[in-house]
Amino acid sequence: MDLHQEFQSSRFFHNARIDRRSAESLIGIATGLVADGAINQQEAEFLKGWIETHLAHLGDPVINILYSRLKNMLSDGVLQADEASELLDILHQFTGGPAPQLRAYTAPTTLPLNNPPPSLTWTGSVFVFTGLMAFGRRQDCEQLVVERGAHVSGTVTRKTTFLVIGSIGNEQWLNSTYGLKIKKAVELRESGLPLAIIDEAHWQRALFG
């Protein structure tokens, strides 16, 4: 389900319609958790418990997205390494991006998407995902392309065919900085490699029409 419109119209970004103190406390906690560039099991469990205690009454879509992903990650009682990485990405998006000391590339006014967007091929292609996907968990997105004969990677390399940017948080990509995956993809594309940078909407259209 595409939650992008729900995210954009969320009460979280409309000051008159949310408990700002609780939301700002959550931002502060999340900022502290990501300050060292990693999330561990204890931190994830603490964040889940804090949201359940302090924010369950808000019913805010953005906070619900964060909480539902967090709850799913901890459903088996273990925060796996890939889940910890995804949670770190989510919290960076939620707090407005990585801390300044982690920022390595200043964004221009638009995302560096291929224009026009390319036709997507599956068999043999290598997909890399970055950002928060409205469709769902990153591993679910990866499974969809694997089922179609493609490969997935956690990093951008010379073998990458498509870098897919999650639709939730695109405004933050526009107004703050690119992540390292996008920076690397731009560099490789500009060197002449056939690497395409696409947004989630284009990826979803290729999948579902």
C-alpha positions as CSV (number, residue, x, y, z in Angstrom):
1,M,0.0,0.0,0.0
2,D,1.4,3.4,-0.9
3,L,1.5,5.6,2.1
4,H,3.2,8.6,0.5
5,Q,0.1,10.8,0.4
6,E,-0.7,9.9,4.0
7,F,2.8,10.8,5.0
8,Q,2.6,14.2,3.3
9,S,-0.7,15.1,4.9
10,S,0.2,13.8,8.3
11,R,-0.6,15.7,11.4
12,F,3.0,15.4,12.4
13,F,3.8,18.2,9.9
14,H,0.7,20.4,10.9
15,N,1.5,22.1,14.2
16,A,-2.1,22.9,15.2
17,R,-3.2,19.3,15.1
18,I,-0.7,17.4,17.2
19,D,0.7,17.2,20.7
20,R,4.0,19.0,19.8
21,R,5.7,18.3,23.1
22,S,5.3,14.5,22.7
23,A,6.4,14.6,19.1
24,E,9.4,16.8,19.8
25,S,10.4,14.5,22.6
26,L,10.3,11.6,20.2
27,I,12.5,13.5,17.7
28,G,14.9,14.3,20.5
29,I,15.1,10.7,21.6
30,A,15.5,9.5,18.0
31,T,18.2,12.0,17.4
32,G,20.1,10.8,20.4
33,L,19.8,7.1,19.3
34,V,21.2,7.7,15.9
35,A,24.0,10.0,17.0
36,D,26.6,7.2,17.0
37,G,25.5,5.9,13.6
38,A,24.1,2.6,14.9
39,I,21.0,1.1,16.6
40,N,21.2,-1.9,18.9
41,Q,18.6,-4.3,20.3
42,Q,18.3,-2.4,23.6
43,E,17.8,0.9,22.0
44,A,15.1,-0.4,19.6
45,E,13.2,-2.0,22.5
46,F,13.5,1.2,24.5
47,L,12.1,3.3,21.6
48,K,9.2,0.8,21.0
49,G,8.3,0.9,24.7
50,W,8.5,4.7,24.8
51,I,6.2,5.2,21.9
52,E,3.7,2.7,23.4
53,T,3.7,4.6,26.7
54,H,3.7,8.2,25.4
55,L,2.4,8.3,21.9
56,A,-0.2,5.5,21.5
57,H,-3.0,8.1,21.8
58,L,-1.9,10.3,18.9
59,G,-2.8,8.1,16.0
60,D,-0.4,10.1,13.8
61,P,0.4,8.4,10.4
62,V,4.1,9.2,10.5
63,I,4.5,7.9,14.0
64,N,2.4,4.9,13.1
65,I,4.7,4.1,10.2
66,L,7.7,4.3,12.5
67,Y,6.0,2.2,15.2
68,S,4.7,-0.5,12.9
69,R,8.1,-1.0,11.3
70,L,9.7,-1.1,14.7
71,K,7.1,-3.6,16.1
72,N,7.6,-5.8,13.1
73,M,11.3,-5.8,13.4
74,L,11.1,-6.9,17.0
75,S,8.3,-9.4,16.6
76,D,10.7,-12.3,16.7
77,G,12.5,-10.9,19.7
78,V,15.7,-10.2,17.8
79,L,16.8,-7.1,15.9
80,Q,18.7,-8.5,12.9
81,A,21.6,-6.6,11.4
82,D,19.7,-5.7,8.3
83,E,16.7,-4.6,10.4
84,A,19.0,-2.4,12.5
85,S,20.4,-0.8,9.4
86,E,16.8,-0.2,8.1
87,L,15.8,1.2,11.4
88,L,18.7,3.6,11.4
89,D,17.6,4.8,7.9
90,I,14.1,5.3,9.2
91,L,15.1,7.3,12.2
92,H,17.4,9.5,10.0
93,Q,14.4,10.2,7.8
94,F,12.2,10.9,10.8
95,T,14.6,13.3,12.4
96,G,15.4,15.1,9.1
97,G,18.5,13.2,8.0
98,P,21.8,12.1,9.4
99,A,23.6,14.3,11.9
100,P,25.7,17.0,10.3
101,Q,29.0,15.2,10.9
102,L,27.7,12.3,8.9
103,R,26.7,14.4,5.9
104,A,29.1,14.1,3.0
105,Y,27.3,15.6,0.0
106,T,25.2,18.7,-0.5
107,A,22.1,18.2,-2.5
108,P,21.2,20.4,-5.5
109,T,17.5,21.4,-5.9
110,T,16.3,18.2,-7.4
111,L,16.9,14.5,-6.9
112,P,19.3,13.1,-9.5
113,L,16.7,10.8,-11.0
114,N,17.2,9.6,-14.6
115,N,15.0,11.7,-16.8
116,P,13.2,10.2,-18.7
117,P,13.0,7.2,-16.3
118,P,14.3,4.0,-17.9
119,S,12.4,0.9,-18.6
120,L,13.1,-1.6,-15.8
121,T,14.6,-5.0,-16.6
122,W,14.6,-7.8,-14.1
123,T,16.6,-10.8,-15.1
124,G,20.2,-10.3,-14.1
125,S,19.7,-6.7,-13.0
126,V,21.1,-5.6,-9.6
127,F,18.8,-3.4,-7.5
128,V,19.8,-1.3,-4.5
129,F,17.2,0.4,-2.3
130,T,17.7,3.5,-0.1
131,G,15.5,5.6,2.1
132,L,12.1,4.6,3.5
133,M,9.8,2.7,1.1
134,A,6.1,3.4,1.3
135,F,5.4,0.0,-0.1
136,G,6.7,-1.7,3.1
137,R,9.8,-3.2,4.6
138,R,13.0,-3.1,2.5
139,Q,13.3,-6.9,2.6
140,D,9.8,-7.2,1.1
141,C,10.7,-4.8,-1.7
142,E,13.9,-6.8,-2.3
143,Q,12.0,-10.1,-2.4
144,L,9.7,-8.7,-5.2
145,V,12.6,-8.1,-7.5
146,V,14.3,-11.4,-6.7
147,E,11.1,-13.2,-7.6
148,R,11.4,-11.6,-11.0
149,G,15.0,-12.8,-11.6
150,A,16.9,-9.8,-10.4
151,H,19.6,-9.5,-7.7
152,V,19.8,-7.2,-4.7
153,S,22.7,-5.6,-3.0
154,G,23.0,-3.4,0.1
155,T,25.7,-1.2,-1.4
156,V,26.1,0.7,-4.7
157,T,28.9,-0.8,-6.8
158,R,29.9,-0.8,-10.5
159,K,27.6,-3.8,-10.9
160,T,24.5,-1.9,-9.7
161,T,21.8,-1.5,-12.4
162,F,19.1,0.4,-10.5
163,L,19.1,2.5,-7.3
164,V,15.6,2.9,-6.0
165,I,14.9,5.9,-3.7
166,G,12.0,5.4,-1.2
167,S,9.2,7.8,-1.6
168,I,8.8,8.6,2.1
169,G,11.3,11.3,2.9
170,N,11.9,12.6,-0.7
171,E,11.2,16.1,0.6
172,Q,14.1,15.7,3.0
173,W,16.4,14.5,0.3
174,L,15.5,17.6,-1.7
175,N,16.1,20.0,1.2
176,S,19.0,18.5,3.1
177,T,21.6,16.0,1.8
178,Y,21.9,12.9,-0.3
179,G,22.9,9.7,1.4
180,L,26.1,8.0,0.5
181,K,24.4,5.5,-1.8
182,I,23.0,8.3,-3.9
183,K,26.3,10.1,-4.0
184,K,28.1,6.9,-5.1
185,A,25.4,6.2,-7.8
186,V,25.7,9.7,-9.2
187,E,29.5,9.4,-9.4
188,L,29.3,6.0,-11.2
189,R,26.6,7.2,-13.6
190,E,28.6,10.2,-14.5
191,S,31.6,8.0,-15.1
192,G,29.6,6.4,-17.9
193,L,28.3,3.3,-16.3
194,P,24.7,2.2,-17.2
195,L,23.4,2.8,-13.7
196,A,19.9,4.4,-13.3
197,I,18.6,6.2,-10.3
198,I,14.8,5.9,-10.0
199,D,12.1,6.8,-7.5
200,E,9.8,4.4,-5.8
201,A,6.8,5.5,-7.8
202,H,8.5,4.4,-11.0
203,W,9.6,1.1,-9.4
204,Q,6.0,0.4,-8.3
205,R,4.6,1.2,-11.7
206,A,7.0,-1.2,-13.3
207,L,5.9,-3.9,-10.8
208,F,2.2,-3.4,-10.8
209,G,1.3,-1.3,-13.8
